[in-house]
Amino acid sequence: MALLRAFIRTARMARNSSRLAAGLPTDDEVLLDAPDERLAPALVAAGRGDYGLAAKLLAATRESAEWENRDRYVTRLAAFARSRPEWFEHWRSAAPHDPDALLVKAELEVCRGWDSPARAELLRQVAPLITTAAEGDPRDPVPWRVALDHARGTNATHTEFEQLWAEAVRRSSHHYGCHVAALQYLSAAWYGSHHECFDFAEEAAQDTLPGSLIQALPVRAAFAYLIGGGESGVPRGRLDAAADLAIAVSAQYAAGDPWPAQVRNLLTYVLIRLERWQDALEQLRWIGPHATSFPWDRISDDPLGQFLEMRDGIRLEVAATMPLGLSRRPSKPRSAPPRESPSGQRPYPRSERG
């Protein structure tokens, strides 16, 4: 009987897996951390050594208080400056007091410090840069998100971290990046526990604005628990509730929207670990071509290859549960009504910083 079940499962996988590819982009169409339509021209210009578009982009986010976009763009521009420094050096030389360049510099130096064996010592030397960046615009929460990441890497006490957190939320009480930084500090991998992490995430999700990605914060807590081995007794029901909430948040955005792409990739990983294959397949349709480095870079040096491999595995698992005679093609996800959504995706490097 066991052999018969194995034969049937294999036949279902072979027959149905190709049908489940309907509505999914091909492997060649999937992009890793693709920049949005505002950031892409700035990166292209920076690649040619011209910092002008990057400066204008960040100035626009500061002047219009687009803090989520600003956080994302600062992170991406700092990462680009790390690999291609010439354009940024020109910017710093031409405008040494530019608040936007100062913020990118602070983010850049924190990223560099994270990858050093002498991380805490190097990060402590970066503190004046963060202070200067914070003085650039007293309204801006992004330097305080950088400060929260910095504090975690310098072994800051809970009291010190809470003081920084108070400054961050005073500027923007619903800033996603600051909430992610606080969640990481409270994780079992750093200075808290899985239960503290879940408690903070669930309370933040309840208190935030409708449609905010902070509502999906519990799924980040679930990820931290699962990637840490999942052995501290968090009930399965709490993990499923986190996934269900993130599914509801995902459905509020259009399929293929780049802003929730990282949350959708993270949710897909959690659904895989929970063996909720049909739900995971549905998230692949919402993701579309927008693969993100996080979380796949936590389990592979090739995050795009890992994403594509996981995508195939999900299809096979779903196919194995479908009747052999099924002929109906899966439908595309039904998008929510159009809405304004900030492009706040924040990719994280492979280091412990994320």
N, C-alpha and C positions, 0 to 999 in steps of 0.2 A: 504493500500500500504506500509506504514512504517513497519507493521508487516511482510509482505511478504519479504521486503528487509532484515529484521533482520534474518528471517529463511534462506534465501539464503546465507547471509554472514556466518552464523553459519555452514551451510552445507559445504561451500567452505573451511572454516578453518579446519573442521574435516577431509575432504577428502584430502586436499593438504598439510597440515603442515608436515606430516610424510615424504612426498616426498622431501620436502625442506631440510631435514636433510642429504640428500645425499652429500657426500664430506666434511661434518663437523665431527670433532672428537666427540666421545661420551663424556658425562659429566665426566666420570672417566679418560679420557685421557687429559683433560684440566688441565694445571698446572698454578699456580700463581707465577709470578716473577721467573720463572725457570732460574737458572744460566746457562751460556754458558759452552762449553766444556773446556775452560781455567779456569774459575772461580770455577766450581764445585769441582775439586780436592782440590783446596786451602781451600774451605769451609769445606770439609770433613776432611782434615788434621787438620784444626783449631778446629773442633769439638772434635778431639782427643787430643787437647792441643799443637799441633805442628804448629808453625807459619812459618816454612821454605818455604812452597810452596807459601804462601801469600806474603812473602818478595821477593821471586824470581819473582813472577808475576808482582808486582808493579815495581820492579827494571827494568824488561824487558820493561815495557811500558814507563818508564822514559828514558831509554837509547835509545830506538827507536822512541821516540817522538810520541807515540800512545796516544795522549791526550784525545780523546773521550773514548777509552777503559779505560784509567787510571781514568777518572772521574767516570765512571760507577763502576769500581772495588773498588775504594776508598769508594764510597757511600755504596756499599753492604758490604764491610768488616767492615766499621764503624758500620753499623746496626747490624752485627753479633757480633761485639765486645761489643755492648751495652747489648745484651742478654746473651752472653757467653764470659766474660771478661778474663778468665784465660790465654788463648793463647796469647792475646794481651799484657797482663801484663808481660808475659815472654819475649815477643819481645822487649818491652820497656826497660826491665831490662837488656837484653843481648846487645841491641844496642840503647842506649839512644839518639844518634845523627843521627840515620838512617833517611834520608830525607823522605822516604816512610812511616815509622812509625809515624814521626812527622805530616805528612799530614793526615793520618788516625786519629790521635789524635785530630787535629784541627777540622776535620769533625765531629768526635764523640762528642766533647764538644759543638759544635754549635747545633747539634741535641738535646743534653740534655737541653741546654738553651732554646730552642724553646718551650719545653713542660712545662716550669715553669711559675707560675704566675708572678714571678719577672724576666721575660724574658730579658728585656732590660738591667737590672743591671747585670745579670749573663753573658750575651753575651759580655758586655763591658770587663769583666774579661778575656774573651777568646782571645781578640785581640792580645796579645803577642804571643800566640800559632800560630795564622795565620801568623803573621809576620815571625816567625821562619820557618814555613813551606814554605813560599814564598822564603826564602833565600836558601832553599835546592837545588833548580835548577832554576836559573833566566829565563830559557826558559819556564817553566811550567805554563800554564794558570789555572790549576785546583785550586791552592791556591787562585787565584783571583776570581774564581767562588765561593769558600767558603767565601771569603771576601765580595762579593756582597750579598750573602744570609745573612751574618752577619750584614752588613750595613742596610739592610731592617729591621732586627729585632731590631736594636738599634736606629731607627728613624733618620737615617742619612739624612742630607740635600741633595737636588739635586746636589749641587756643590760637596759635598763629594762623592756622588755616581758616578758622572761623572768622577771624578779623578780615582776612582777604575776601572770604565769601560774602561777608556783610557789605564790603565795598562794591563787590561785583553786582549783587542783587539790588543795591541801592541805585545803581545806574540802569539796570535792566532786569527786572524781576523774573522775566521769562526767557532769558537768553539761553539757548540750547547748549552752546559750547561750554558755558560756565557750569551748567548742570552736569554735563558729561565729565568735566574735570573734577567736580565734587564727588560724583559717583565713583570715579576711579580711586580717589583718595580713600573713600570709605570701603573699598573692596577688600576682600580677604587677602588678595595679593599684595596689598600695601598696608594701610594702617587701620583697617576696620575688620568686618566679618561679612559673610554672605547675608546674614540676617539684617545687619545695619544697611547694607547695600540695597536690599529689597525694600526695607522700610522707607528709606529715603526716596527711592525711585517711585514707589507706589504713592507716597504722599505728594510728591511733586507732580505726578501724573494727574492726581485728583484736583490739584490747585491751579493748574495751568489754564491757558486760554484754549477754546475749542479749535481743533485743527492743528495745534502746536505739536511738533515732533517730541516735545517733552512727554506727551502722553505715551510715547513708545519707550520711555526710559526703563520701565521694568524689563523689557526684553534685553536690554544691555546688562541688567543685573543677572538675568537668566544666562546670558552668554558667559559672563564672568564666572558664574557657578559651574557651568558645564565645561568650560575650557580649563577650569581649575581641578577637574576630576569628579565633581559632583558627588562628594562623599560626606558633606556636612549635614545631611538630613533635611534639606529644603524639600517640602512635599511636592509631589508631581503636580498636584492641583495648582500650586502657586506658579509653577513653570508654564502650565497650560494657560492659566489666566493671563500671564504676561504676553504669551504668544497671541492669544485671542485679542487682547487690547491693541497690540501692534498691527494685527490684521485689520482691525477696524480703522486704525489711523491710516494705514496704507490705502484703504479703499476710498479715503477722502480726497486723494490726489489722482490726477490723470495717469493712465498707463504710460510708462516711458518718461515721466517727469523726472528730471535729474535731481531735484531737491530732496525727495525722500529715498533716493536710490540706495544710499548707504544703509538706512534703516531697513529697507526691503532686503538687501543682501544679508544683513545681520539676522533678520527674522528668518530668512531661508535657512541659514545655518542652524538656528535653534530648532526649527521645524524638522530638519533632517535628524538632529540628535534625539528629538522626541518621536521620530518615526511617523510623523504626520505627513505622509508622502503626497497626498492629494492637495493639501494646503500648501505644501512647498512648491508643487507644480504651478499652482495658481499664482504664487508670488513671482515665479519666473516670468509669467506672462505680464505681470505688472512691471517688473524690472525692465523688460525689453532689452535694449542693447547696452544698458548702463551697469556694467560690472564695476565694483569698487574694490580697492586693495584690501580694506578692512571689511570683513574679518578674515578673508582667505589668506592674507599674508601671515596670519597667526599660526597657520598649519602647513604652509608651503612657501618655498622661495619663489614659486611661480604662481602668483595669485590669479592671474587670468587663466592659466592652464588648470588650476585647481577649480575655479568657478565652472569652466566648461566641463571638466570631469564630473563635478557634482551634478551639473545639469543633466548629463547623460544618465548618471546613476538614479536621479529622481524619476526620470522617464521610465527607466527599466523597472523600478520598484512599483510604480503606478501600473505599468503595463502588466505586471505579473498578477495583479488583482482583478484585471478586467476579463470578462467572458471572451472565449475564443471567437465567438460570432459577432462581436460588437462592431457596428459599422458607423455609428454616429461620430462625427468629428467634434472635438472639443471646441467650445465657444471661447471667444476672446473675453477678457475681463471687461465688465461694464464700468466705464469711468464715472466718477462723481461729476456733478455740475462743475463747469469751469470756475476756477478760483485763483486769486493771487497767491503765489507761493514764492518765498525767497529762495534763492539758490544757495542754501547754507550748508551743503555737503562738506564734511570735513574729513578728508582722508587722513589716516594716521600711519606713520612709518612703522616698520616691523619692530623697532626697539620697544623696550618696556614702557615707553611713554604712553602708548595707547592701551 
